[in-house]
Amino acid sequence: MELFFLSLLLIFSGGALALILQRFFNPMKASSSLFIAVGCLLGLIHAGTWMARAGEAAATVYSIEYLNAFTLAFRIDGLSAFFLIAIHLVSMLAAVYSFHYMDHAEKPLATAVNYFFFSLLVGSMALVVAADNMITFMLAWEIMSLSSFFLVIHNPDAAENRRAAYLYFVFSHVGAMFIFAAFGVMYAYSGVFDFGSVGAMPDAAKILALVFAFIGFGSKAGVFPFHVWLPHAHPAAPSHISAVMSGVMIKTGIYGILRMYGLIGFHGPVFGEIVLAAGIVSGILGVVYALGQHDLKRLLAYSSVENIGIILIGIGIGMIGVAADRPMMAMLGFAGGLLHVLNHAIFKSLLFLGAGGVLQKTGIRTMDALGGLLKNMKVTGTTFLVGSLAVSGLPPLNGFVGEFFIYIGGFSGATPGGRPFISCMAAIVGLAIIGGLALACFTKVMGVVFQGEPRSEAAKDVGEAGAAMRLPMIVLAGACLVIGLFPTGFVLMAVEGVSALGLGYDTGELGTFIQITGNITRGGAVFFIVFLTILAMRKVLYRDKTVSRGGTWGCGFTRPTPRMQYTASSYSGSILEFFRPVAPLHETHPPIRGRFPDRTHYHSHVDDIAEKGMTPGVVRPVLFLFDKLRWIQHGDIHLYIGYILLAIVALLFFV
């Protein structure tokens, strides 16, 4: 544990240095990003070392007394080590990326504050997954929520950023209230704050605690319909923060769901079916809403809702497999879901970092104003293509591996008869729909943003991103390929995480499926090797030849323009039309009238049905209540002392 706490010390030191050196812009960025990156590297080494010797040692435990009243307890086991690997890997690369991305020298204080809260976010995420009692967990959880709030509101002058931050704040703390409720149920029966003493509850209390926990952690994870904050917060935050929030912060919600499931030990089918249903709905609607977006970062945010759905489908299959006493189905589902946690952390972070490069060089997030960027942003465009193929679940990249395990888990439980058959068939069909829509979504992104001709002046003659931005993208793209080609070690890491749930299953039989997965991905690699060989041969053969350029055939038009290209709206229009009942499509297109018509325009917008329902039903009432309670904060220290005395007197009646 010493290395774990040393890594946290370096990470927090990086944030403190940013505030101390704020007047010296480049030294401040260099020292902060270096300390945070090195701290994350030490944390990654610690978690990786623990995983390497996981079969030889028990969980690592550490505790300290807090204020002589509570115990802060920490525990590293297979599940927490697995999440620590994802947290430290993505955060380390985001810290490196930030050096060239945070280039607003005219805003040194805002940049320093961003680094400070970035370090708090990274450290608190690590503490969340290492917490071993309720007090420690909620303390770290609140630090994580508050630090990410200040990162979302990085540019408070923009009304859009303020609205996104307040929306995130509301959902984050409403979710925290449900987590408190779950812990309250657990404490009512155990009488202690330790996680290890909560298994002896009646089934009704276990179901209640799990449902409360699922709502609370699902809000952080972005599960439909608690995802409403997510497509607002990610576009508002700086891109490297979006990568961390989408890549790993929302996964702390997945960690919480899995940890509570393992602690409470309720193995009835009902909770697994709830998780599976939420996963199918989140996956399908997440990618449908992503298809309807015009903002690149907003599209990636909705894609995160889709991938959280895929993870929940795997976890739901695992839970149903446990309830049905089908060990292979359970292991495949849990392992696939956990592996997709790591895979999504890698390729979604890559996509957000790529989007950040596009935003920095063009100043545009609207896809219909971009185009042709691959010509000048070859590294950014190529790595974004790798991430797009990975998020679409295609071999030989990492996105395929986790989804393949979930598929196999579903098929292993789809034997006729009983509730598992219906659940597994729903999961298989849902995954197939999600995969097809994801492929359509990211062919749209690649075609509209990186291919074709520039659609605006800002997209013309752009340069490549800085070296500190390119390096993390290259590393993440390489990780997508390595995990896809050589999945064995990473699958075993996921299996070790599953073992921490205490199911007691033998994992040896998964070897056959690991081998099959590796064969499929290596078969896909052969195709790409042939493709790349042909490209290399073409490059060599055309090396000394003059290659002329000319306009493409104009289809009879003598003056074609970039406006005649497919737009993001036209590409996805027919698909969105099919899903109109759950994704209402609003179109604005003034009709063309007269012999000499005025200039017209077309605009489309897809409504999020959860946002339309929950904003007036949840967000506005909560904000209204807070506004009415604002008189409590009057600034009078004497009344504040009176509040404390009143609280003490009230507590004396109960203690």
C-alpha positions as CSV (number, residue, x, y, z in Angstrom):
1,M,0.0,0.0,0.0
2,E,3.0,2.3,0.4
3,L,3.3,2.7,-3.4
4,F,-0.4,3.4,-3.6
5,F,-0.3,6.3,-1.1
6,L,3.0,7.6,-2.6
7,S,1.3,7.8,-6.0
8,L,-1.6,9.8,-4.4
9,L,0.9,12.1,-2.8
10,L,2.5,12.9,-6.1
11,I,-0.8,13.4,-7.8
12,F,-2.1,15.9,-5.1
13,S,1.3,17.6,-5.2
14,G,0.9,18.3,-8.9
15,G,-2.4,20.1,-8.1
16,A,-0.8,22.1,-5.3
17,L,2.1,23.1,-7.5
18,A,-0.3,24.5,-10.1
19,L,-1.6,27.0,-7.6
20,I,1.8,27.9,-6.3
21,L,3.3,28.4,-9.8
22,Q,0.3,30.0,-11.4
23,R,2.2,33.1,-12.4
24,F,4.7,31.1,-14.4
25,F,2.5,29.6,-17.1
26,N,4.7,27.0,-18.9
27,P,6.6,25.9,-15.7
28,M,3.3,25.5,-13.9
29,K,1.9,23.3,-16.7
30,A,5.0,21.3,-17.0
31,S,5.4,20.6,-13.2
32,S,1.8,19.9,-12.7
33,S,1.3,17.5,-15.6
34,L,4.6,15.8,-14.8
35,F,3.8,15.2,-11.1
36,I,0.3,14.0,-11.9
37,A,1.6,11.7,-14.7
38,V,4.4,10.3,-12.6
39,G,2.0,9.7,-9.7
40,C,-0.4,7.9,-12.0
41,L,2.5,5.8,-13.4
42,L,3.4,4.7,-9.9
43,G,-0.3,3.9,-9.2
44,L,-0.4,1.9,-12.5
45,I,2.7,0.0,-11.5
46,H,1.2,-0.8,-8.1
47,A,-2.1,-2.0,-9.5
48,G,-0.4,-4.0,-12.3
49,T,2.0,-5.6,-9.8
50,W,-0.9,-6.5,-7.5
51,M,-2.6,-8.1,-10.5
52,A,0.5,-10.0,-11.5
53,R,0.7,-11.7,-8.1
54,A,-3.1,-11.8,-7.4
55,G,-3.2,-15.6,-7.2
56,E,-0.4,-15.7,-4.5
57,A,-1.6,-13.0,-2.0
58,A,-4.7,-12.0,-0.2
59,A,-6.2,-8.5,-0.4
60,T,-4.1,-5.7,0.9
61,V,-5.7,-3.8,3.8
62,Y,-4.8,-0.5,5.5
63,S,-6.6,1.7,8.0
64,I,-6.1,4.9,10.0
65,E,-8.1,6.7,12.7
66,Y,-9.9,9.8,11.6
67,L,-10.6,12.6,14.2
68,N,-10.4,9.8,16.9
69,A,-14.0,9.0,15.9
70,F,-14.0,7.1,12.6
71,T,-11.7,4.7,10.8
72,L,-10.6,5.4,7.2
73,A,-10.1,1.9,5.8
74,F,-8.7,0.9,2.4
75,R,-8.5,-2.4,0.7
76,I,-7.0,-3.5,-2.6
77,D,-8.4,-6.7,-4.2
78,G,-8.8,-7.9,-7.7
79,L,-11.8,-5.7,-8.5
80,S,-10.3,-2.5,-7.1
81,A,-6.9,-3.2,-8.8
82,F,-8.7,-3.7,-12.1
83,F,-10.4,-0.3,-11.9
84,L,-7.2,1.3,-10.6
85,I,-5.4,0.2,-13.8
86,A,-8.0,1.9,-15.9
87,I,-8.0,5.1,-13.7
88,H,-4.3,5.5,-13.6
89,L,-3.7,4.7,-17.3
90,V,-6.2,7.2,-18.7
91,S,-5.4,9.9,-16.1
92,M,-1.7,9.6,-16.8
93,L,-2.2,10.1,-20.6
94,A,-4.7,12.9,-20.0
95,A,-2.1,14.7,-17.8
96,V,0.5,14.5,-20.6
97,Y,-2.1,15.6,-23.2
98,S,-3.0,18.6,-21.1
99,F,0.4,20.2,-21.5
100,H,-0.2,21.3,-25.1
101,Y,-4.0,21.4,-24.8
102,M,-4.2,23.9,-22.0
103,D,-2.6,26.7,-24.0
104,H,-4.5,29.8,-22.8
105,A,-1.6,31.7,-21.4
106,E,-3.9,34.7,-20.8
107,K,-5.8,32.6,-18.2
108,P,-3.1,31.3,-15.9
109,L,-5.4,31.2,-12.8
110,A,-8.1,29.2,-14.6
111,T,-5.5,26.8,-15.9
112,A,-4.0,26.4,-12.4
113,V,-7.4,25.8,-10.8
114,N,-8.1,23.2,-13.5
115,Y,-4.9,21.3,-12.7
116,F,-5.7,21.5,-9.0
117,F,-9.2,20.0,-9.3
118,F,-7.9,17.5,-11.9
119,S,-5.5,16.1,-9.3
120,L,-8.3,15.9,-6.8
121,L,-10.5,14.1,-9.3
122,V,-7.8,11.5,-10.1
123,G,-6.8,10.9,-6.5
124,S,-10.4,10.7,-5.2
125,M,-11.3,8.1,-8.0
126,A,-8.5,6.0,-6.7
127,L,-9.7,6.3,-3.1
128,V,-13.2,5.4,-4.1
129,V,-12.3,2.1,-5.5
130,A,-9.9,1.4,-2.6
131,A,-12.4,2.4,0.2
132,D,-13.3,-0.4,2.6
133,N,-16.0,1.2,4.7
134,M,-19.0,3.5,4.2
135,I,-17.3,6.6,5.8
136,T,-14.2,6.3,3.6
137,F,-16.2,5.6,0.5
138,M,-18.6,8.6,0.9
139,L,-15.8,11.0,1.8
140,A,-13.9,10.0,-1.4
141,W,-17.1,10.0,-3.4
142,E,-18.0,13.6,-2.4
143,I,-14.5,14.8,-3.2
144,M,-14.8,13.2,-6.6
145,S,-18.2,14.7,-7.3
146,L,-17.2,18.2,-6.2
147,S,-13.9,18.3,-8.0
148,S,-15.5,17.1,-11.3
149,F,-18.2,19.8,-10.8
150,F,-15.5,22.5,-10.8
151,L,-13.8,20.9,-13.9
152,V,-17.1,21.0,-15.8
153,I,-17.6,24.7,-15.0
154,H,-14.0,25.5,-16.2
155,N,-15.3,28.4,-18.2
156,P,-18.0,30.0,-15.9
157,D,-18.5,32.9,-18.2
158,A,-20.4,30.7,-20.7
159,A,-24.1,30.2,-19.7
160,E,-24.0,26.7,-21.3
161,N,-21.1,25.7,-19.0
162,R,-22.9,26.9,-15.9
163,R,-26.1,25.1,-16.8
164,A,-24.1,21.9,-17.5
165,A,-22.3,22.1,-14.2
166,Y,-25.5,22.8,-12.2
167,L,-27.3,19.9,-13.9
168,Y,-24.3,17.6,-13.1
169,F,-24.3,18.9,-9.5
170,V,-28.0,18.1,-9.1
171,F,-27.8,14.6,-10.5
172,S,-24.6,13.8,-8.7
173,H,-25.9,14.7,-5.3
174,V,-29.4,13.2,-5.8
175,G,-27.5,10.0,-6.7
176,A,-25.4,10.4,-3.6
177,M,-28.5,10.6,-1.5
178,F,-29.6,7.2,-2.9
179,I,-26.2,5.8,-2.1
180,F,-26.6,7.2,1.5
181,A,-30.0,5.5,1.6
182,A,-28.4,2.1,0.6
183,F,-25.7,2.5,3.2
184,G,-28.4,3.4,5.7
185,V,-30.2,0.2,5.1
186,M,-27.0,-1.8,5.4
187,Y,-26.0,0.0,8.6
188,A,-29.5,-0.6,10.1
189,Y,-29.0,-4.3,10.0
190,S,-25.2,-4.6,10.6
191,G,-24.7,-1.7,13.1
192,V,-21.2,-1.0,11.7
193,F,-19.7,1.0,8.9
194,D,-17.4,-1.8,7.6
195,F,-18.3,-3.3,4.3
196,G,-17.4,-6.8,5.4
197,S,-20.4,-7.1,7.8
198,V,-23.4,-6.4,5.6
199,G,-24.2,-9.8,4.2
200,A,-26.5,-11.0,7.0
201,M,-29.6,-9.0,5.9
202,P,-33.1,-10.3,5.0
203,D,-33.8,-10.6,1.3
204,A,-36.2,-7.7,1.3
205,A,-33.6,-5.4,2.8
206,K,-31.0,-6.7,0.3
207,I,-33.2,-5.9,-2.7
208,L,-34.0,-2.5,-1.3
209,A,-30.3,-1.7,-0.7
210,L,-29.4,-2.9,-4.2
211,V,-32.1,-0.9,-5.9
212,F,-31.1,2.3,-4.0
213,A,-27.5,1.6,-4.9
214,F,-28.3,1.0,-8.5
215,I,-30.1,4.3,-8.8
216,G,-27.3,6.2,-7.0
217,F,-24.4,4.6,-8.9
218,G,-26.4,4.5,-12.1
219,S,-26.7,8.3,-12.0
220,K,-22.9,8.6,-11.9
221,A,-22.5,5.9,-14.6
222,G,-25.0,7.6,-17.0
223,V,-27.5,4.8,-17.1
224,F,-30.7,5.8,-18.8
225,P,-32.8,7.7,-17.7
226,F,-30.2,9.1,-15.1
227,H,-27.8,10.1,-17.9
228,V,-29.3,13.6,-18.5
229,W,-26.3,15.4,-17.1
230,L,-23.8,13.5,-19.2
231,P,-24.3,15.0,-22.8
232,H,-24.2,18.5,-21.2
233,A,-21.2,18.0,-19.0
234,H,-18.7,16.4,-21.4
235,P,-18.9,19.1,-24.1
236,A,-18.5,21.8,-21.4
237,A,-15.4,20.4,-19.8
238,P,-11.9,20.6,-21.4
239,S,-11.3,17.6,-23.7
240,H,-8.7,15.8,-21.5
241,I,-11.2,16.1,-18.6
242,S,-14.0,14.8,-20.8
243,A,-11.7,11.8,-21.5
244,V,-11.2,11.1,-17.8
245,M,-14.8,11.7,-16.9
246,S,-16.2,9.5,-19.7
247,G,-13.3,7.0,-19.7
248,V,-13.0,6.3,-16.0
249,M,-15.1,8.5,-13.7
250,I,-18.4,7.2,-14.8
251,K,-17.0,3.7,-14.3
252,T,-16.9,4.3,-10.6
253,G,-20.6,3.9,-10.9
254,I,-20.1,0.4,-12.4
255,Y,-17.6,-0.3,-9.7
256,G,-20.2,0.6,-7.0
257,I,-22.8,-1.6,-8.5
258,L,-20.5,-4.6,-8.7
259,R,-19.1,-4.0,-5.2
260,M,-22.5,-3.7,-3.6
261,Y,-23.6,-6.9,-5.4
262,G,-20.6,-8.8,-4.1
263,L,-21.0,-7.4,-0.5
264,I,-24.7,-7.9,-0.1
265,G,-24.7,-11.4,-1.7
266,F,-28.3,-11.4,-3.0
267,H,-28.3,-13.8,-6.0
268,G,-32.0,-13.8,-7.0
269,P,-32.8,-13.2,-10.7
270,V,-34.8,-10.0,-10.2
271,F,-31.8,-7.7,-9.8
272,G,-30.0,-9.2,-12.7
273,E,-33.0,-8.7,-14.9
274,I,-33.3,-5.0,-13.8
275,V,-29.6,-4.5,-14.6
276,L,-30.0,-6.2,-18.0
277,A,-33.1,-4.3,-18.9
278,A,-31.4,-1.0,-18.0
279,G,-28.4,-2.0,-20.1
280,I,-30.4,-2.8,-23.2
281,V,-32.4,0.4,-23.0
282,S,-29.3,2.5,-22.3
283,G,-27.3,0.9,-25.1
284,I,-29.9,1.3,-27.8
285,L,-31.2,4.7,-26.9
286,G,-27.6,6.0,-26.2
287,V,-26.4,5.2,-29.7
288,V,-29.7,6.4,-31.3
289,Y,-29.3,9.8,-29.6
290,A,-25.6,9.8,-30.6
291,L,-26.7,9.4,-34.2
292,G,-28.9,12.5,-34.0
293,Q,-26.1,14.8,-32.7
294,H,-24.3,17.5,-34.6
295,D,-21.9,18.4,-31.8
296,L,-18.9,16.0,-31.9
297,K,-18.3,15.9,-28.2
298,R,-22.0,15.6,-27.4
299,L,-22.1,12.6,-29.8
300,L,-19.2,11.0,-27.9
301,A,-21.0,11.6,-24.6
302,Y,-24.1,9.8,-25.8
303,S,-21.9,7.0,-27.1
304,S,-20.7,6.6,-23.5
305,V,-24.3,6.0,-22.4
306,E,-24.4,3.3,-25.1
307,N,-21.2,1.6,-23.9
308,I,-22.4,1.8,-20.2
309,G,-25.4,-0.1,-21.6
310,I,-23.1,-2.8,-23.1
311,I,-21.3,-3.2,-19.8
312,L,-24.6,-3.5,-17.9
313,I,-25.8,-6.2,-20.4
314,G,-22.7,-8.2,-19.5
315,I,-23.1,-7.7,-15.8
316,G,-26.8,-8.5,-16.0
317,I,-26.0,-11.8,-17.9
318,G,-23.5,-12.6,-15.1
319,M,-26.1,-12.0,-12.4
320,I,-28.7,-14.0,-14.1
321,G,-26.2,-16.8,-14.6
322,V,-25.5,-16.8,-10.9
323,A,-29.2,-16.9,-10.0
324,A,-29.7,-19.8,-12.5
325,D,-26.7,-21.7,-11.2
326,R,-24.9,-21.5,-14.6
327,P,-21.3,-20.8,-13.8
328,M,-20.0,-20.5,-17.3
329,M,-22.8,-18.0,-18.3
330,A,-22.0,-16.0,-15.1
331,M,-18.2,-15.9,-15.7
332,L,-18.5,-15.0,-19.3
333,G,-21.0,-12.2,-18.6
334,F,-19.1,-10.7,-15.7
335,A,-15.7,-11.1,-17.5
336,G,-17.0,-9.5,-20.7
337,G,-18.6,-6.6,-18.8
338,L,-15.5,-5.9,-16.8
339,L,-13.2,-6.2,-19.9
340,H,-15.5,-3.7,-21.7
341,V,-14.9,-1.3,-18.7
342,L,-11.2,-1.3,-19.6
343,N,-11.7,-1.3,-23.3
344,H,-14.2,1.6,-23.2
345,A,-11.9,3.6,-21.0
346,I,-9.2,3.2,-23.6
347,F,-11.0,3.9,-26.9
348,K,-13.4,6.5,-25.5
349,S,-10.5,8.4,-24.0
350,L,-8.8,8.2,-27.4
351,L,-11.9,9.6,-29.2
352,F,-12.3,12.5,-26.8
353,L,-8.6,13.4,-27.1
354,G,-9.0,13.3,-30.8
355,A,-12.0,15.5,-30.6
356,G,-10.0,17.8,-28.4
357,G,-7.3,18.1,-31.1
358,V,-10.0,18.9,-33.7
359,L,-11.5,21.5,-31.4
360,Q,-8.2,23.2,-30.6
361,K,-7.2,23.5,-34.2
362,T,-10.5,24.5,-35.7
363,G,-12.4,26.0,-32.8
364,I,-15.5,24.1,-34.0
365,R,-17.4,21.2,-32.5
366,T,-20.2,21.2,-35.1
367,M,-19.6,18.3,-37.5
368,D,-21.3,19.9,-40.4
369,A,-18.8,22.7,-40.4
370,L,-15.8,20.4,-40.5
371,G,-14.5,17.9,-43.2
372,G,-11.3,16.9,-44.9
373,L,-9.2,17.0,-41.7
374,L,-7.5,13.7,-42.3
375,K,-5.3,15.4,-45.0
376,N,-3.5,17.6,-42.6
377,M,-4.2,15.9,-39.2
378,K,-2.9,12.5,-40.1
379,V,-2.0,11.3,-36.6
380,T,-5.2,12.6,-35.0
381,G,-7.4,11.3,-37.9
382,T,-5.7,7.9,-38.0
383,T,-5.9,7.3,-34.2
384,F,-9.5,8.5,-34.3
385,L,-10.2,5.9,-36.9
386,V,-8.7,3.2,-34.7
387,G,-10.9,4.4,-31.9
388,S,-14.0,4.4,-34.2
389,L,-13.3,0.8,-35.3
390,A,-12.8,-0.2,-31.6
391,V,-16.0,1.4,-30.4
392,S,-17.9,-0.3,-33.2
393,G,-16.7,-3.7,-31.8
394,L,-14.8,-4.8,-34.9
395,P,-11.8,-7.2,-34.7
396,P,-8.8,-7.1,-34.3
397,L,-9.4,-4.2,-31.9
398,N,-10.2,-4.3,-28.2
399,G,-13.8,-3.4,-28.4
400,F,-14.5,-6.7,-30.1
401,V,-13.1,-8.8,-27.2
402,G,-15.4,-7.7,-24.4
403,E,-18.5,-7.8,-26.6
404,F,-17.6,-11.2,-27.9
405,F,-17.5,-12.6,-24.3
406,I,-20.8,-11.0,-23.5
407,Y,-22.3,-12.6,-26.7
408,I,-20.9,-16.0,-25.7
409,G,-22.3,-15.6,-22.2
410,G,-25.7,-14.8,-23.7
411,F,-25.6,-17.8,-26.0
412,S,-24.5,-20.1,-23.3
413,G,-27.6,-19.2,-21.3
414,A,-30.0,-19.2,-24.3
415,T,-31.1,-22.8,-23.9
416,P,-34.9,-23.1,-24.3
417,G,-37.0,-22.9,-21.3
418,G,-37.1,-20.6,-18.3
419,R,-36.4,-17.0,-17.6
420,P,-32.7,-17.1,-18.5
421,F,-33.6,-17.9,-22.1
422,I,-35.8,-14.8,-22.5
423,S,-33.3,-12.6,-20.9
424,C,-30.4,-13.9,-22.9
425,M,-32.2,-13.7,-26.2
426,A,-33.1,-10.1,-25.4
427,A,-29.4,-9.4,-24.6
428,I,-28.2,-10.9,-27.8
429,V,-30.7,-9.0,-30.0
430,G,-30.0,-5.8,-28.0
431,L,-26.2,-6.2,-28.6
432,A,-26.7,-6.8,-32.3
433,I,-28.8,-3.6,-32.7
434,I,-26.3,-1.6,-30.7
435,G,-23.4,-2.9,-32.7
436,G,-25.1,-2.0,-36.1
437,L,-26.1,1.4,-34.9
438,A,-22.6,2.1,-33.5
439,L,-21.0,1.3,-36.8
440,A,-23.4,3.7,-38.6
441,C,-22.7,6.4,-36.0
442,F,-18.9,6.3,-36.3
443,T,-18.9,5.9,-40.1
444,K,-20.9,9.2,-40.0
445,V,-18.3,10.8,-37.8
446,M,-15.3,9.7,-39.8
447,G,-17.0,10.6,-43.1
448,V,-18.3,14.0,-42.1
449,V,-15.4,15.2,-39.9
450,F,-12.3,13.7,-41.5
451,Q,-13.2,12.8,-45.0
452,G,-14.5,14.9,-48.0
453,E,-13.8,18.6,-48.4
454,P,-13.7,21.3,-45.7
455,R,-17.1,22.8,-45.1
456,S,-15.9,26.0,-43.6
457,E,-12.9,28.3,-43.6
458,A,-11.9,27.2,-40.1
459,A,-11.5,23.6,-41.3
460,K,-9.1,24.5,-44.1
461,D,-5.3,24.2,-43.8
462,V,-5.4,23.2,-40.1
463,G,-2.2,21.9,-38.5
464,E,-1.6,18.8,-36.5
465,A,-2.0,18.7,-32.8
466,G,1.1,19.3,-30.5
467,A,3.5,16.4,-29.7
468,A,2.2,16.1,-26.1
469,M,-1.3,15.7,-27.5
470,R,-0.3,13.2,-30.2
471,L,1.6,10.9,-28.0
472,P,-1.3,9.9,-25.7
473,M,-3.5,9.3,-28.8
474,I,-0.8,7.0,-30.3
475,V,-0.4,5.1,-27.0
476,L,-4.2,4.6,-26.7
477,A,-4.5,3.5,-30.3
478,G,-1.7,1.0,-29.7
479,A,-3.5,-0.3,-26.6
480,C,-6.6,-0.9,-28.7
481,L,-4.6,-3.0,-31.0
482,V,-2.6,-4.9,-28.4
483,I,-5.6,-5.9,-26.3
484,G,-7.4,-7.0,-29.5
485,L,-4.5,-9.1,-30.8
486,F,-3.3,-10.5,-27.4
487,P,-6.4,-10.6,-25.2
488,T,-5.4,-13.4,-22.8
489,G,-3.6,-11.4,-20.1
490,F,-6.4,-8.8,-20.1
491,V,-9.1,-11.3,-19.9
492,L,-7.4,-12.9,-16.9
493,M,-7.2,-9.5,-15.3
494,A,-11.0,-9.2,-15.7
495,V,-11.5,-12.7,-14.4
496,E,-9.4,-11.8,-11.3
497,G,-11.8,-8.9,-10.8
498,V,-14.8,-11.2,-11.0
499,S,-13.2,-13.5,-8.4
500,A,-13.3,-10.6,-5.9
501,L,-17.1,-10.8,-6.0
502,G,-16.8,-14.0,-4.0
503,L,-18.8,-16.3,-6.3
504,G,-16.4,-19.2,-5.9
505,Y,-16.4,-20.3,-9.5
506,D,-13.6,-22.2,-11.2
507,T,-12.2,-19.9,-14.0
508,G,-10.1,-22.6,-15.7
509,E,-12.8,-23.4,-18.3
510,L,-12.6,-20.0,-19.8
511,G,-9.4,-20.9,-21.5
512,T,-11.2,-22.3,-24.6
513,F,-13.1,-19.0,-25.1
514,I,-10.0,-17.0,-24.6
515,Q,-8.3,-19.0,-27.3
516,I,-11.2,-18.6,-29.7
517,T,-11.3,-14.9,-29.2
518,G,-7.5,-14.6,-29.9
519,N,-7.9,-16.6,-33.1
520,I,-10.7,-14.4,-34.4
521,T,-8.8,-11.2,-33.6
522,R,-5.6,-12.5,-35.2
523,G,-7.6,-13.5,-38.3
524,G,-8.8,-9.9,-38.5
525,A,-5.2,-8.7,-38.1
526,V,-4.2,-10.7,-41.1
527,F,-6.8,-8.7,-43.2
528,F,-5.4,-5.4,-41.9
529,I,-1.8,-6.5,-42.5
530,V,-2.7,-7.3,-46.1
531,F,-4.4,-3.9,-46.5
532,L,-1.5,-2.0,-45.0
533,T,1.0,-3.9,-47.2
534,I,-1.0,-2.9,-50.3
535,L,-0.9,0.7,-49.1
536,A,2.8,0.5,-48.5
537,M,3.4,-0.9,-52.0
538,R,1.3,1.8,-53.5
539,K,3.4,4.4,-51.7
540,V,6.6,2.9,-53.0
541,L,5.4,2.4,-56.6
542,Y,4.2,6.0,-56.8
543,R,7.2,7.5,-55.0
544,D,8.8,9.0,-58.1
545,K,5.7,9.6,-60.2
546,T,3.8,12.9,-60.5
547,V,0.4,12.7,-59.0
548,S,-2.0,15.3,-60.3
549,R,-5.1,16.5,-58.5
550,G,-8.5,17.4,-59.9
551,G,-12.0,17.8,-58.8
552,T,-14.3,14.9,-58.5
553,W,-17.0,14.3,-61.0
554,G,-19.7,16.9,-60.4
555,C,-22.7,14.7,-61.5
556,G,-23.6,17.3,-64.2
557,F,-23.0,20.3,-62.0
558,T,-20.4,22.7,-63.4
559,R,-19.7,24.3,-60.0
560,P,-19.9,21.7,-57.2
561,T,-19.3,23.1,-53.7
562,P,-18.6,21.4,-50.3
563,R,-22.2,22.1,-49.4
564,M,-23.2,19.4,-51.8
565,Q,-21.6,16.7,-49.6
566,Y,-23.5,14.5,-47.2
567,T,-24.1,16.2,-43.9
568,A,-24.4,14.5,-40.5
569,S,-28.1,15.0,-40.6
570,S,-28.7,13.5,-44.0
571,Y,-26.4,10.5,-43.3
572,S,-28.4,9.5,-40.2
573,G,-31.8,10.7,-41.2
574,S,-33.4,7.4,-42.4
575,I,-32.2,5.6,-39.2
576,L,-33.6,8.3,-36.9
577,E,-36.9,8.2,-38.8
578,F,-37.3,4.6,-37.7
579,F,-36.6,5.4,-34.1
580,R,-38.8,8.5,-34.1
581,P,-41.2,7.2,-31.3
582,V,-38.3,7.2,-28.8
583,A,-36.2,9.9,-30.4
584,P,-38.5,12.6,-31.6
585,L,-36.9,14.4,-34.6
586,H,-37.7,18.1,-35.0
587,E,-36.9,19.6,-38.4
588,T,-36.9,23.3,-39.3
589,H,-37.0,23.9,-43.1
590,P,-38.7,27.0,-44.4
591,P,-40.4,26.1,-47.7
592,I,-39.0,27.5,-51.0
593,R,-41.5,29.8,-52.6
594,G,-41.6,32.0,-55.7
595,R,-39.5,32.3,-58.8
596,F,-36.7,34.0,-57.0
597,P,-36.9,32.4,-53.5
598,D,-35.0,33.8,-50.5
599,R,-32.1,31.9,-48.9
600,T,-33.4,29.0,-46.9
601,H,-31.9,26.7,-44.3
602,Y,-32.4,23.3,-42.7
603,H,-31.9,22.3,-39.1
604,S,-32.8,19.1,-37.2
605,H,-32.8,18.3,-33.5
606,V,-33.4,15.0,-31.7
607,D,-35.1,15.2,-28.3
608,D,-33.9,13.1,-25.4
609,I,-37.1,11.8,-23.9
610,A,-35.5,11.4,-20.5
611,E,-34.3,15.0,-20.5
612,K,-37.7,16.3,-21.5
613,G,-39.3,14.3,-18.7
614,M,-36.8,14.6,-15.9
615,T,-35.8,18.3,-16.3
616,P,-39.2,19.6,-15.3
617,G,-39.9,16.6,-13.0
618,V,-36.6,16.4,-11.1
619,V,-34.1,19.1,-11.8
620,R,-36.3,22.2,-11.6
621,P,-38.0,21.2,-8.4
622,V,-34.7,20.5,-6.8
623,L,-33.3,23.9,-7.9
624,F,-36.5,25.6,-6.8
625,L,-36.1,24.0,-3.3
626,F,-32.5,25.0,-3.0
627,D,-33.4,28.5,-4.1
628,K,-36.0,28.7,-1.3
629,L,-33.5,27.5,1.2
630,R,-31.0,30.1,0.3
631,W,-31.9,32.2,3.3
632,I,-30.2,29.7,5.5
633,Q,-26.8,31.0,4.2
634,H,-27.0,34.5,5.6
635,G,-23.4,35.0,6.6
636,D,-24.1,35.5,10.4
637,I,-21.6,33.4,12.3
638,H,-23.8,33.5,15.5
639,L,-26.7,31.9,13.8
640,Y,-24.3,29.2,12.3
641,I,-23.2,28.4,15.9
642,G,-26.9,28.2,16.8
643,Y,-27.5,25.7,14.0
644,I,-24.7,23.5,15.4
645,L,-26.1,23.7,19.0
646,L,-29.6,22.9,17.7
647,A,-28.3,19.9,15.8
648,I,-26.5,18.6,18.9
649,V,-29.6,19.0,21.1
650,A,-31.7,17.1,18.4
651,L,-29.1,14.3,18.3
652,L,-29.2,13.9,22.0
653,F,-32.8,12.6,21.7
654,F,-31.6,9.7,19.5
655,V,-28.1,8.8,20.8
